[in-house]
């Protein structure tokens, strides 16, 4: 008998057996209602690996009496699609074809376009799956003809029910029960990162290598999952989602959440992204409310890059906590954004003559710099004169932030300017 992976052997055959995805498959869930209606449209299943996408596609094919054909876009091409099309209206596919196309993001535009005709005439029902955001990776014409359903990582509680079922099956095969040390089950269901397939593979491996006394130790469970199976792809959605949450947690002044996302980034070894985002955040979100945060963070980043991981986590944690607990101001980025908006819209104008370079012999004849007033010759090194182009006279780009540092600067200049 050929080997059949445990994860495949215990794959659910009914919706009631599918773990997780309550938001779309629970009682009253939209996808559940669609499946129960029997009128299944073209769909795109978006979500990480091992959360039930292919399982649900198989159940749909069974419930709707369609012939299931599976292709993986990493290896398949237009030729394989044509072979499936050739089966239409034959005895091989009496109820029609449900094509499950895994990893559709690997199909190029031409390959995805080849699906359109058959999606429209209803001869093929397409369920495409992807681990990447379909709105970035799937051709627009395909998206417009399909409904997107997002599958989420499974909670440890959801994974545990599948793991316990697998343990029961393997226990029965042995004839003698296996005992698990304290913490083994928790380690398996938490270290898989919400991927039930990984969890079941771990169970299968642990049972195949069980000790003579029939005990699965915590050390063995840790050995098969030496690193947490945290989802992270430096070129994928998770990368940008975590970086986004990282900066937003700092901006939101939550040091605990900020350190959490820092830990996830560092666990993935992504030192470069952390350093870059910290520098940006220091300028963008703390800025003029705590000007000294900028050089401090730069020093922490330089130190982290010099010493490398794992020690780099220490100065980086200091930087993250400093920024998260600092007063916040985005007046700097707002000012430059407003100014650039004017430039991009064509609102600029000629530099005033008194500000133009006058360090050459012919400058006075051209009226350059003749009326310029040198601020340091005046009290408080300030004298009122026109700096903006005449066309932009009175334009205001910078607004003082509502923090102690900027408000102190505002009060100072109100006094100096006599406002």
C-alpha positions as CSV (number, residue, x, y, z in Angstrom):
1,X,0.0,0.0,0.0
2,X,1.4,3.4,-1.0
3,X,2.0,6.0,1.7
4,X,-0.8,8.5,2.4
5,X,-0.1,11.5,4.5
6,X,-2.2,11.7,7.7
7,X,-3.3,15.2,6.8
8,X,-4.8,13.8,3.6
9,X,-6.3,10.8,5.2
10,X,-8.3,12.7,7.8
11,X,-9.3,15.5,5.4
12,X,-12.9,16.5,6.2
13,X,-15.6,15.4,3.8
14,X,-18.4,17.5,5.3
15,X,-18.6,21.2,6.1
16,X,-19.4,20.3,9.8
17,X,-15.9,18.6,10.0
18,X,-14.0,21.7,8.8
19,X,-12.2,23.4,11.7
20,X,-12.1,27.2,11.9
21,X,-13.3,29.7,9.3
22,X,-16.4,30.4,11.3
23,X,-16.7,33.9,9.7
24,X,-17.6,32.3,6.3
25,X,-18.5,28.7,7.1
26,X,-20.2,28.9,10.5
27,X,-24.0,28.9,10.8
28,X,-25.3,31.6,8.5
29,X,-21.9,32.3,7.0
30,X,-22.0,33.5,3.5
31,X,-19.8,30.8,1.9
32,X,-21.8,28.1,3.7
33,X,-25.0,29.5,2.4
34,X,-23.6,29.7,-1.1
35,X,-22.5,26.0,-0.9
36,X,-25.8,24.8,0.5
37,X,-27.7,26.6,-2.3
38,X,-25.9,24.4,-4.9
39,X,-25.4,27.4,-7.2
40,X,-21.7,27.9,-6.8
41,X,-20.1,30.8,-8.6
42,X,-16.5,31.3,-9.6
43,X,-14.5,32.0,-6.4
44,X,-11.1,33.0,-5.2
45,X,-10.0,31.6,-1.8
46,X,-7.4,33.8,-0.3
47,X,-5.4,32.9,2.8
48,X,-2.3,31.1,4.2
49,X,-1.5,27.5,3.6
50,X,-3.1,24.7,5.7
51,X,-6.3,26.5,6.6
52,X,-8.8,24.5,4.6
53,X,-9.0,26.1,1.1
54,X,-8.5,22.9,-0.9
55,X,-10.6,20.9,1.6
56,X,-13.6,23.2,1.1
57,X,-13.1,23.1,-2.7
58,X,-13.3,19.3,-2.6
59,X,-16.4,19.4,-0.4
60,X,-18.0,21.8,-2.9
61,X,-17.3,19.5,-5.8
62,X,-18.8,16.6,-4.0
63,X,-21.9,18.4,-2.9
64,X,-22.6,19.9,-6.4
65,X,-21.8,16.7,-8.3
66,X,-19.0,18.3,-10.3
67,X,-15.9,16.5,-11.4
68,X,-13.0,18.0,-9.4
69,X,-9.8,18.7,-11.3
70,X,-6.8,20.2,-9.5
71,X,-4.0,22.2,-11.0
72,X,-1.1,24.0,-9.4
73,X,-0.1,27.2,-11.1
74,X,3.5,26.7,-10.2
75,X,3.8,23.7,-12.6
76,X,0.7,23.8,-14.8
77,X,0.1,25.9,-17.9
78,X,-2.4,26.6,-20.7
79,X,-1.9,23.0,-22.1
80,X,-3.2,21.5,-18.9
81,X,-6.2,23.8,-18.9
82,X,-7.0,22.8,-22.5
83,X,-6.9,19.1,-21.5
84,X,-9.6,19.8,-18.9
85,X,-11.6,21.8,-21.4
86,X,-11.5,18.8,-23.7
87,X,-13.2,16.7,-21.1
88,X,-16.3,18.9,-21.1
89,X,-19.6,17.4,-22.4
90,X,-18.1,13.9,-22.1
91,X,-18.9,11.0,-19.9
92,X,-15.9,11.9,-17.9
93,X,-17.5,15.0,-16.5
94,X,-21.3,14.4,-16.4
95,X,-22.0,17.2,-13.9
96,X,-19.5,19.7,-15.2
97,X,-16.0,20.5,-14.0
98,X,-14.9,22.3,-10.9
99,X,-11.3,23.4,-11.5
100,X,-9.3,24.1,-8.4
101,X,-6.4,26.2,-9.4
102,X,-3.9,26.5,-6.5
103,X,-1.5,29.4,-6.3
104,X,-3.1,31.3,-9.1
105,X,-0.7,34.2,-8.5
106,X,1.9,32.3,-10.4
107,X,-0.1,32.4,-13.6
108,X,0.9,35.3,-15.9
109,X,-1.7,37.6,-17.4
110,X,-2.0,35.5,-20.6
111,X,-2.5,32.3,-18.7
112,X,-5.1,33.9,-16.4
113,X,-6.9,35.4,-19.5
114,X,-7.2,31.9,-20.9
115,X,-9.7,31.1,-18.1
116,X,-12.1,33.9,-18.9
117,X,-14.1,32.4,-21.7
118,X,-14.9,29.3,-19.7
119,X,-15.7,31.2,-16.5
120,X,-18.3,33.2,-18.5
121,X,-20.1,30.4,-20.2
122,X,-20.4,28.3,-17.0
123,X,-18.9,25.2,-18.4
124,X,-16.1,25.4,-15.8
125,X,-16.6,26.6,-12.3
126,X,-13.3,28.0,-11.1
127,X,-12.1,28.0,-7.6
128,X,-8.7,29.6,-7.5
129,X,-6.6,29.8,-4.3
130,X,-3.8,32.1,-3.4
131,X,-1.7,32.9,-0.4
132,X,-1.1,36.5,-1.7
133,X,-3.6,39.4,-1.8
134,X,-5.6,38.7,-5.0
135,X,-6.2,42.4,-5.5
136,X,-2.5,42.7,-6.2
137,X,-1.8,39.4,-8.0
138,X,-4.9,38.4,-9.9
139,X,-5.8,39.9,-13.2
140,X,-8.7,42.4,-13.0
141,X,-10.9,40.6,-15.5
142,X,-10.6,37.4,-13.5
143,X,-11.4,39.2,-10.2
144,X,-14.4,40.8,-11.7
145,X,-15.9,37.4,-12.6
146,X,-15.2,35.8,-9.2
147,X,-16.1,36.3,-5.5
148,X,-13.2,36.5,-3.1
149,X,-13.4,34.7,0.3
150,X,-10.7,35.2,2.8
151,X,-9.6,32.2,4.9
152,X,-7.8,33.1,8.1
153,X,-5.1,31.4,10.1
154,X,-6.6,28.8,12.5
155,X,-6.6,29.5,16.2
156,X,-4.8,27.0,18.5
157,X,-8.2,25.9,19.7
158,X,-9.4,25.0,16.2
159,X,-6.1,23.2,15.4
160,X,-6.4,21.2,18.6
161,X,-9.6,19.5,17.6
162,X,-7.9,18.2,14.4
163,X,-4.8,17.2,16.3
164,X,-6.8,15.3,18.9
165,X,-8.6,13.4,16.1
166,X,-5.3,12.5,14.5
167,X,-3.9,11.3,17.8
168,X,-6.9,9.1,18.3
169,X,-6.5,7.5,14.8
170,X,-2.8,6.9,15.3
171,X,-3.4,5.5,18.8
172,X,-5.8,3.0,17.4
173,X,-3.4,1.8,14.8
174,X,-0.7,1.1,17.4
175,X,-2.8,-1.1,19.5
176,X,-1.2,0.3,22.6
177,X,-1.9,3.9,23.7
178,X,0.7,6.6,23.5
179,X,1.0,9.1,26.3
180,X,1.9,12.7,25.9
181,X,4.0,14.7,28.4
182,X,2.5,17.9,29.7
183,X,2.9,20.7,27.2
184,X,3.2,18.4,24.1
185,X,-0.3,19.1,22.8
186,X,0.0,22.9,23.5
187,X,3.4,23.0,21.7
188,X,2.0,21.3,18.6
189,X,-1.0,23.4,18.2
190,X,0.7,26.7,18.9
191,X,4.0,26.1,17.0
192,X,2.2,25.5,13.7
193,X,1.3,29.1,13.1
194,X,-2.4,28.3,12.4
195,X,-1.5,25.7,9.7
196,X,-3.3,22.5,10.5
197,X,-1.4,20.6,7.9
198,X,1.9,21.4,9.7
199,X,0.4,20.4,13.0
200,X,-0.8,17.0,11.7
201,X,2.6,16.4,10.0
202,X,4.2,17.0,13.4
203,X,1.9,14.5,15.1
204,X,2.6,11.9,12.4
205,X,6.4,12.4,12.8
206,X,6.2,12.1,16.6
207,X,4.2,8.9,16.4
208,X,6.6,7.3,13.9
209,X,9.5,8.0,16.2
210,X,7.8,7.3,19.5
211,X,10.0,5.9,22.3
212,X,9.8,2.3,23.4
213,X,7.8,3.3,26.5
214,X,5.2,4.9,24.4
215,X,5.8,8.4,25.7
216,X,6.0,11.5,23.4
217,X,8.1,13.9,25.3
218,X,8.0,17.7,25.3
219,X,11.6,17.7,24.1
220,X,10.6,15.7,21.0
221,X,7.7,18.0,20.3
222,X,10.0,21.0,20.5
223,X,12.5,19.3,18.2
224,X,10.0,18.9,15.4
225,X,9.0,22.6,15.7
226,X,12.3,24.2,16.7
227,X,11.1,27.6,15.5
228,X,7.6,28.8,15.7
229,X,6.0,28.5,12.3
230,X,5.1,32.2,12.3
231,X,3.9,33.3,8.9
232,X,6.3,35.7,7.3
233,X,7.3,36.3,3.8
234,X,9.5,39.3,3.0
235,X,7.9,39.7,-0.4
236,X,4.4,38.9,0.7
237,X,1.4,40.5,2.4
238,X,2.4,39.3,5.9
239,X,5.7,41.4,5.6
240,X,3.8,44.6,4.9
241,X,1.0,43.8,7.4
242,X,3.4,43.3,10.2
243,X,5.5,46.4,9.3
244,X,2.2,48.4,9.1
245,X,1.1,47.2,12.5
246,X,4.6,47.9,13.9
247,X,4.6,51.5,12.9
248,X,0.9,52.0,13.8
249,X,1.5,50.6,17.3
250,X,4.4,53.1,17.8
251,X,2.3,55.9,16.4
252,X,-0.6,54.8,18.7
253,X,1.8,55.0,21.8
254,X,1.4,51.3,22.6
255,X,4.9,50.0,23.6
256,X,3.6,46.5,24.3
257,X,2.1,46.0,20.9
258,X,5.1,47.7,19.3
259,X,7.6,45.4,21.0
260,X,5.4,42.4,20.0
261,X,5.7,43.3,16.3
262,X,9.4,44.0,16.7
263,X,9.8,40.5,18.1
264,X,8.0,39.0,15.1
265,X,10.1,40.9,12.7
266,X,13.3,39.9,14.5
267,X,12.3,36.3,14.8
268,X,12.0,36.3,11.0
269,X,15.5,37.7,10.9
270,X,14.3,40.9,9.2
271,X,16.7,43.4,10.7
272,X,16.9,45.7,7.7
273,X,13.1,46.3,7.6
274,X,13.1,47.1,11.3
275,X,15.9,49.6,11.1
276,X,14.4,51.4,8.1
277,X,11.0,51.6,9.6
278,X,12.3,52.9,12.9
279,X,14.1,55.7,11.2
280,X,11.0,56.6,9.2
281,X,8.8,56.5,12.2
282,X,11.1,58.6,14.3
283,X,10.8,61.4,11.7
284,X,7.2,60.9,10.6
285,X,5.4,60.2,13.8
286,X,7.5,61.7,16.7
287,X,9.3,64.4,14.7
288,X,9.4,67.8,16.3
289,X,7.6,66.8,19.4
290,X,10.8,65.1,20.6
291,X,13.6,66.1,18.2
292,X,16.3,64.2,20.1
293,X,14.5,61.0,19.3
294,X,15.9,61.2,15.8
295,X,19.6,61.0,16.7
296,X,19.0,58.5,19.5
297,X,17.1,56.1,17.2
298,X,19.8,56.6,14.5
299,X,22.4,55.6,17.2
300,X,20.4,52.5,18.2
301,X,20.0,51.5,14.5
302,X,23.7,51.9,13.9
303,X,24.5,49.8,16.9
304,X,22.0,47.1,15.9
305,X,23.5,46.9,12.4
306,X,27.1,46.7,13.8
307,X,26.5,44.0,16.4
308,X,23.9,42.0,14.5
309,X,21.3,39.6,15.8
310,X,20.5,38.3,18.4
311,X,22.1,41.2,20.5
312,X,20.7,43.8,18.1
313,X,17.3,43.2,19.7
314,X,18.4,45.2,22.8
315,X,19.1,48.6,21.2
316,X,16.2,48.1,18.9
317,X,13.8,47.4,21.8
318,X,15.1,50.6,23.5
319,X,14.4,52.6,20.4
320,X,10.9,51.1,19.9
321,X,10.0,51.8,23.5
322,X,11.4,55.4,23.4
323,X,9.4,56.2,20.3
324,X,6.2,54.5,21.5
325,X,6.3,56.5,24.8
326,X,7.4,59.8,23.2
327,X,5.0,62.7,22.5
328,X,3.9,62.6,18.8
329,X,3.9,65.1,16.0
330,X,3.4,64.7,12.3
331,X,3.7,68.4,11.6
332,X,7.0,67.9,9.6
333,X,5.6,65.3,7.2
334,X,2.4,67.4,6.8
335,X,4.5,70.5,6.0
336,X,6.6,68.8,3.3
337,X,3.5,67.0,1.8
338,X,1.6,70.3,1.5
339,X,4.6,72.0,-0.1
340,X,5.2,69.2,-2.6
341,X,1.5,69.2,-3.5
342,X,1.9,72.9,-4.5
343,X,5.0,72.1,-6.5
344,X,3.4,69.1,-8.3
345,X,0.4,71.2,-9.1
346,X,2.6,73.8,-10.8
347,X,2.3,76.4,-8.0
348,X,5.8,77.7,-7.4
349,X,7.0,80.9,-9.1
350,X,10.2,82.8,-9.4
351,X,12.6,83.1,-6.5
352,X,12.4,86.8,-5.1
353,X,15.3,88.9,-6.5
354,X,16.6,89.8,-3.0
355,X,17.1,86.0,-2.2
356,X,18.9,85.1,-5.5
357,X,22.6,84.4,-5.5
358,X,24.6,87.6,-5.6
359,X,28.2,86.3,-5.4
360,X,29.3,87.3,-8.8
361,X,30.3,90.5,-10.5
362,X,27.2,91.1,-12.6
363,X,24.7,90.4,-9.8
364,X,24.0,94.0,-8.8
365,X,23.3,95.1,-12.4
366,X,20.7,92.3,-12.5
367,X,19.1,93.4,-9.3
368,X,20.2,90.3,-7.4
369,X,20.4,90.5,-3.6
370,X,20.2,94.3,-3.5
371,X,17.5,94.5,-0.8
372,X,18.3,91.4,1.1
373,X,18.4,92.0,4.9
374,X,20.8,89.8,6.9
375,X,18.8,88.4,9.9
376,X,21.8,88.2,12.2
377,X,22.1,92.0,12.0
378,X,18.8,92.4,13.8
379,X,17.5,91.6,17.3
380,X,16.9,87.9,17.9
381,X,18.4,87.3,14.4
382,X,15.1,88.1,12.8
383,X,13.8,90.6,10.4
384,X,10.5,90.4,8.4
385,X,11.0,90.0,4.7
386,X,9.5,88.1,1.8
387,X,10.9,84.6,1.3
388,X,8.3,82.7,-0.7
389,X,7.8,83.4,-4.4
390,X,5.4,86.3,-4.9
391,X,2.8,83.9,-6.3
392,X,2.8,82.0,-3.0
393,X,2.9,85.0,-0.7
394,X,1.1,84.1,2.6
395,X,1.1,80.3,1.9
396,X,1.2,78.2,5.1
397,X,2.6,74.7,5.0
398,X,3.7,74.2,8.6
399,X,1.3,74.2,11.5
400,X,2.7,73.9,15.0
401,X,1.9,70.5,16.6
402,X,-0.1,70.4,19.9
403,X,2.9,69.3,22.0
404,X,5.2,71.0,24.5
405,X,8.2,71.5,22.2
406,X,6.4,72.9,19.2
407,X,4.1,75.1,21.3
408,X,7.1,76.6,23.1
409,X,8.6,77.4,19.7
410,X,5.3,78.9,18.6
411,X,5.2,81.2,21.7
412,X,8.8,82.2,21.1
413,X,8.2,83.3,17.5
414,X,4.9,85.1,18.4
415,X,6.9,87.3,20.8
416,X,9.8,87.8,18.3
417,X,7.5,88.7,15.5
418,X,5.2,90.8,17.6
419,X,2.2,88.7,16.7
